[in-house]
């Protein structure tokens, strides 16, 4: 049923060992079709694909010995009236994320080279039970501060360490806020807590639309959410880093910062997850599932899933960090 929706933001609340991993939180590579070729566009640093030598421009030739187009067919919806590129892209990236219980085996071709076989989950599957030693990290680049969040936008305990870290960086003239490792989204409470340290007055930060009400009654329901100032405001310029593993509430934060005059968003396209999800439960099995039920927009009216950073930086192969280099260059 989920394949019929081909929406990574529509998920089940339970898994079996043979269930596909979630995209993007359980993936380490993002690829697109170029005709019948599956070509990697971005790689998640520190995980199996990057460690196996996969980089932007790599072609995935086969998965588990099966040609990639044939293997991706298992994840395509069965009921489309006509082919949809979005369905093909969904199937490809779910295929490459793999299943919880199975080791991935890929055949790759780098530009101008012969195919090679790699095992992104050898000697252990790094995408299983991902954990971080801390919720955030910080450092300084001269008079520029840097804060990177580690997939903690759903953790209310993030607020206190974020406040103390930002307070320690109030003497810097600029700040880089790195949201490129927030694939699992979070809550608006945490997002507003972070954003509130960068505004001096109440202001709008995103629009919502509940489409079901208009479908049921013919009356549109749309509203704009506010963020209020809290604590000492960070006074300097801000660059927000975002990318393919900036998902859901991370995307919401990116579009919110994009609306602030002192902030610039730098990076690649984001996860492009649709709207806000609502949680439901099947009455007999008790299995929970989430579906996007609210449209979300930038305050300028751009749908959140269509937003792109003002400063686009092509992905670089780890350990290079082109987006951070560009951010520091902008802040000089």
C-alpha positions as CSV (number, residue, x, y, z in Angstrom):
1,X,0.0,0.0,0.0
2,X,2.8,2.4,0.8
3,X,4.4,1.8,-2.6
4,X,1.1,3.0,-4.2
5,X,1.7,6.4,-2.5
6,X,5.4,6.4,-3.3
7,X,5.9,9.1,-0.6
8,X,8.8,8.7,1.8
9,X,6.9,10.6,4.4
10,X,4.2,7.9,4.5
11,X,5.5,5.2,6.9
12,X,4.5,2.3,9.1
13,X,5.1,2.6,12.8
14,X,6.5,-0.9,13.1
15,X,9.0,-3.1,11.2
16,X,9.9,-6.7,10.4
17,X,13.5,-7.8,9.9
18,X,12.9,-7.8,6.1
19,X,11.2,-4.3,6.0
20,X,12.8,-1.7,3.8
21,X,14.8,1.0,5.7
22,X,13.2,4.5,5.8
23,X,14.3,7.2,3.4
24,X,16.1,9.5,4.2
25,X,16.8,8.6,7.9
26,X,17.8,5.0,7.0
27,X,19.7,5.7,3.8
28,X,23.3,6.7,3.0
29,X,23.0,7.5,-0.7
30,X,20.7,9.5,-2.9
31,X,20.5,8.6,-6.6
32,X,18.5,9.7,-9.7
33,X,17.7,8.1,-13.0
34,X,19.5,9.4,-16.1
35,X,17.6,7.4,-18.7
36,X,18.0,3.8,-17.6
37,X,21.2,4.6,-15.6
38,X,21.0,5.0,-11.8
39,X,23.5,7.8,-10.9
40,X,24.4,8.8,-7.4
41,X,23.8,12.5,-6.7
42,X,24.8,12.7,-3.0
43,X,26.4,10.5,-0.3
44,X,25.9,10.6,3.5
45,X,29.3,11.1,5.2
46,X,30.5,8.5,7.6
47,X,28.2,5.6,6.5
48,X,28.7,2.5,4.5
49,X,28.2,3.9,1.0
50,X,30.8,6.7,1.5
51,X,33.3,4.2,3.2
52,X,32.9,1.9,0.2
53,X,34.0,4.6,-2.2
54,X,30.6,5.7,-3.6
55,X,30.6,9.4,-4.5
56,X,28.5,11.8,-6.6
57,X,28.6,10.6,-10.3
58,X,29.0,6.9,-9.4
59,X,26.7,4.7,-11.4
60,X,24.9,1.8,-9.6
61,X,24.9,-1.0,-12.2
62,X,23.4,-3.8,-10.2
63,X,22.0,-4.6,-6.7
64,X,22.5,-8.1,-5.3
65,X,23.5,-9.3,-8.8
66,X,20.3,-8.0,-10.4
67,X,20.4,-5.1,-12.9
68,X,19.3,-2.0,-11.0
69,X,16.3,-1.1,-13.2
70,X,14.9,-4.6,-12.7
71,X,15.7,-4.6,-8.9
72,X,13.9,-1.3,-8.4
73,X,10.8,-2.7,-10.1
74,X,9.9,-4.5,-6.9
75,X,9.3,-1.1,-5.2
76,X,7.2,0.5,-7.9
77,X,3.4,1.0,-7.4
78,X,1.2,-1.5,-9.2
79,X,-1.7,0.8,-10.0
80,X,-0.4,3.8,-11.9
81,X,-2.3,4.6,-15.1
82,X,0.9,6.0,-16.6
83,X,4.6,6.0,-15.7
84,X,5.6,8.7,-13.1
85,X,9.3,9.8,-12.7
86,X,8.5,10.4,-9.0
87,X,7.6,6.8,-8.6
88,X,10.8,5.6,-10.3
89,X,12.9,7.9,-8.1
90,X,11.1,6.6,-4.9
91,X,11.6,3.0,-5.9
92,X,15.3,3.5,-6.7
93,X,16.1,5.2,-3.4
94,X,14.2,2.6,-1.3
95,X,16.0,-0.1,-3.1
96,X,19.4,1.5,-2.3
97,X,18.6,2.0,1.3
98,X,18.2,-1.8,1.6
99,X,16.4,-4.0,4.1
100,X,17.1,-4.2,7.8
101,X,18.1,-7.9,7.8
102,X,20.1,-8.1,4.5
103,X,23.6,-7.0,3.5
104,X,23.7,-4.8,0.5
105,X,25.9,-5.8,-2.5
106,X,26.3,-3.4,-5.3
107,X,28.1,-3.3,-8.6
108,X,29.4,0.2,-9.3
109,X,30.9,2.0,-12.2
110,X,32.9,5.1,-11.7
111,X,33.2,7.5,-14.7
112,X,35.7,6.0,-17.2
113,X,36.4,2.9,-15.1
114,X,35.4,-0.8,-15.2
115,X,32.6,-2.0,-12.9
116,X,33.5,-3.1,-9.3
117,X,31.7,-4.9,-6.6
118,X,31.2,-3.3,-3.1
119,X,29.6,-4.2,0.1
120,X,28.4,-1.0,1.9
121,X,27.3,-3.0,5.0
122,X,30.5,-4.9,5.5
123,X,31.9,-5.5,8.1
124,X,28.8,-4.2,9.9
125,X,25.6,-2.4,8.8
126,X,26.1,1.2,10.0
127,X,22.6,2.2,9.1
128,X,21.1,-0.1,11.8
129,X,20.6,1.4,15.3
130,X,22.2,4.8,14.4
131,X,23.1,6.7,17.5
132,X,25.2,9.8,18.4
133,X,27.4,10.5,21.4
134,X,25.8,13.9,21.7
135,X,22.9,16.0,20.4
136,X,25.1,18.7,18.9
137,X,28.7,19.7,18.4
138,X,30.2,23.2,18.1
139,X,33.5,24.8,17.3
140,X,34.9,28.1,16.1
141,X,36.5,29.2,12.8
142,X,38.1,32.4,13.9
143,X,35.3,34.8,14.7
144,X,32.7,32.5,13.2
145,X,30.8,30.0,15.3
146,X,29.6,26.6,14.1
147,X,26.8,24.4,15.5
148,X,25.9,21.0,14.0
149,X,22.7,19.2,15.1
150,X,22.8,15.4,15.2
151,X,19.2,14.3,14.3
152,X,17.8,15.7,17.6
153,X,15.0,18.0,16.5
154,X,12.5,15.7,18.1
155,X,14.3,15.7,21.5
156,X,13.1,18.4,23.9
157,X,16.3,17.9,25.8
158,X,18.1,19.5,22.9
159,X,16.9,23.0,24.0
160,X,19.1,23.4,27.1
161,X,22.4,22.4,25.4
162,X,21.6,24.5,22.4
163,X,21.0,27.6,24.5
164,X,24.2,27.1,26.4
165,X,26.2,26.5,23.2
166,X,24.7,29.6,21.5
167,X,25.3,31.7,24.6
168,X,29.0,30.7,24.5
169,X,29.1,31.9,20.9
170,X,27.4,35.2,21.3
171,X,30.8,37.0,21.0
172,X,31.2,35.7,17.4
173,X,30.3,37.9,14.4
174,X,28.7,35.1,12.4
175,X,27.3,31.6,12.9
176,X,27.0,28.5,10.7
177,X,24.0,26.3,11.8
178,X,24.4,22.9,10.2
179,X,21.1,21.0,9.6
180,X,22.5,18.4,7.2
181,X,22.1,15.6,9.7
182,X,18.4,15.9,10.7
183,X,16.7,13.3,8.5
184,X,14.2,12.1,11.0
185,X,12.5,15.5,11.5
186,X,11.2,16.6,14.9
187,X,8.7,18.8,16.6
188,X,7.7,22.4,16.1
189,X,8.3,23.0,19.8
190,X,12.0,22.2,19.4
191,X,12.2,24.1,16.1
192,X,10.6,27.2,17.5
193,X,12.9,27.1,20.6
194,X,15.9,27.2,18.3
195,X,14.5,29.8,15.9
196,X,13.4,32.0,18.8
197,X,17.0,32.8,19.7
198,X,17.4,34.6,16.3
199,X,14.3,36.9,16.2
200,X,13.8,40.2,18.0
201,X,10.0,40.3,17.7
202,X,7.1,38.0,16.9
203,X,7.1,37.0,13.2
204,X,5.7,34.4,10.8
205,X,7.9,31.4,10.0
206,X,5.7,29.0,8.0
207,X,2.2,28.5,6.5
208,X,-0.1,25.5,7.0
209,X,-3.0,24.2,5.0
210,X,-5.4,21.5,6.1
211,X,-6.5,20.1,2.7
212,X,-9.1,17.6,4.1
213,X,-11.4,20.4,5.3
214,X,-11.6,22.0,1.9
215,X,-12.2,18.6,0.3
216,X,-15.0,17.8,2.7
217,X,-16.7,21.2,2.9
218,X,-15.4,23.3,0.0
219,X,-13.9,25.8,2.5
220,X,-10.2,26.4,2.6
221,X,-8.4,26.3,5.9
222,X,-5.0,27.9,5.9
223,X,-3.0,29.7,8.7
224,X,0.4,31.1,9.4
225,X,2.4,30.1,12.5
226,X,4.4,32.6,14.6
227,X,7.7,32.3,16.4
228,X,8.3,34.6,19.5
229,X,11.7,35.8,20.8
230,X,13.2,33.9,23.7
231,X,16.4,34.6,25.6
232,X,19.3,36.6,24.2
233,X,19.1,37.1,20.5
234,X,22.1,36.1,18.4
235,X,23.0,39.4,16.7
236,X,25.3,38.3,13.9
237,X,24.9,36.9,10.4
238,X,23.8,33.3,10.0
239,X,24.4,30.7,7.3
240,X,22.2,27.5,7.5
241,X,23.6,24.4,5.9
242,X,21.0,22.0,4.4
243,X,20.9,19.0,2.2
244,X,19.4,15.6,1.3
245,X,19.5,14.5,4.9
246,X,17.6,17.6,6.1
247,X,14.2,16.2,6.5
248,X,10.7,17.2,7.6
249,X,11.1,19.6,10.6
250,X,14.7,20.2,9.5
251,X,13.2,21.5,6.2
252,X,10.8,23.6,8.2
253,X,13.7,25.2,10.1
254,X,15.5,25.8,6.8
255,X,12.6,27.7,5.2
256,X,12.0,29.6,8.5
257,X,15.6,30.8,8.5
258,X,15.4,31.6,4.8
259,X,12.7,34.2,5.7
260,X,15.1,36.0,8.2
261,X,17.0,39.0,6.7
262,X,20.2,38.1,8.5
263,X,20.2,34.4,7.4
264,X,21.3,32.6,4.2
265,X,20.6,28.9,3.4
266,X,23.5,27.1,1.6
267,X,23.6,23.5,0.3
268,X,21.9,21.1,-2.0
269,X,18.2,20.2,-2.5
270,X,16.6,19.0,0.7
271,X,14.8,15.7,1.5
272,X,11.7,17.1,-0.1
273,X,9.3,15.4,2.3
274,X,5.7,16.3,1.8
275,X,3.9,18.3,4.5
276,X,3.2,17.5,8.2
277,X,2.4,13.9,9.1
278,X,-0.5,12.8,11.3
279,X,-0.4,9.4,13.1
280,X,-3.1,6.8,12.9
281,X,-3.6,3.3,14.1
282,X,-5.2,0.3,12.4
283,X,-8.0,-0.9,14.7
284,X,-7.5,-4.6,14.5
285,X,-3.8,-5.2,14.2
286,X,-2.8,-2.1,16.3
287,X,-0.1,-1.2,13.8
288,X,0.4,2.5,13.6
289,X,1.1,4.5,10.4
290,X,1.8,8.1,9.5
291,X,0.5,10.0,6.5
292,X,1.2,13.6,5.3
293,X,-2.1,15.4,6.1
294,X,-1.1,19.1,6.1
295,X,0.6,21.1,3.4
296,X,3.4,23.3,4.6
297,X,4.7,26.5,2.9
298,X,7.5,29.0,3.1
299,X,6.0,32.4,4.2
300,X,6.5,33.5,0.6
301,X,4.0,30.8,-0.5
302,X,6.6,28.2,-1.8
303,X,5.5,24.6,-0.9
304,X,8.1,23.3,1.5
305,X,8.9,20.3,-0.6
306,X,9.8,22.6,-3.6
307,X,12.1,24.9,-1.6
308,X,15.7,25.0,-2.7
309,X,18.5,26.9,-1.0
310,X,19.3,30.4,-2.3
311,X,23.0,29.3,-2.6
312,X,23.2,25.9,-4.3
313,X,26.4,24.0,-3.9
314,X,27.1,20.8,-5.8
315,X,27.6,17.8,-3.5
316,X,31.2,16.8,-2.9
317,X,32.7,13.4,-2.2
318,X,33.5,12.9,1.5
319,X,35.7,14.1,3.3
320,X,35.5,17.3,1.2
321,X,32.8,19.7,2.5
322,X,32.0,22.2,-0.3
323,X,28.9,23.6,1.5
324,X,30.8,24.5,4.7
325,X,33.6,25.9,2.6
326,X,31.1,28.1,0.7
327,X,29.4,29.2,4.0
328,X,32.7,30.3,5.5
329,X,33.6,32.1,2.3
330,X,30.3,34.0,2.4
331,X,30.8,35.0,6.0
332,X,34.3,36.6,5.4
